[in-house]
Amino acid sequence: MDLSGNKLTDNGIVNILKAMCETRIERLVISNNKLTEKCTEQMTGILARAKHLKTLMMQDNAITNRVAKNKLINSLKKIDVVI
């Protein structure tokens, strides 16, 4: 599913991720939106339950904190995360 360039915010992506956890989506592209470090912890918790997701691409967002990026990548070992 490609949701890149949709001006998604932290709150918006959390709601979308909650809904998609029960789907068979294997690839999620949320690049070029308005996501910040504030959503990474919630995203990690939600995506850990995503049974079918294999790839998460989220380049070109406002996540600049290296610790937040690494935590997201390291917490989701079964998913190929590209930030």
Secondary structure, 3 states (H helix, E strand, C coil): CECCCCCCCHHHHHHHHHHHCCCCCCEEECCCCCCCHHHHHHHHHHHCCCCCCCEEECCCCCCCCHHHHHHHHHHCCCCEEEC
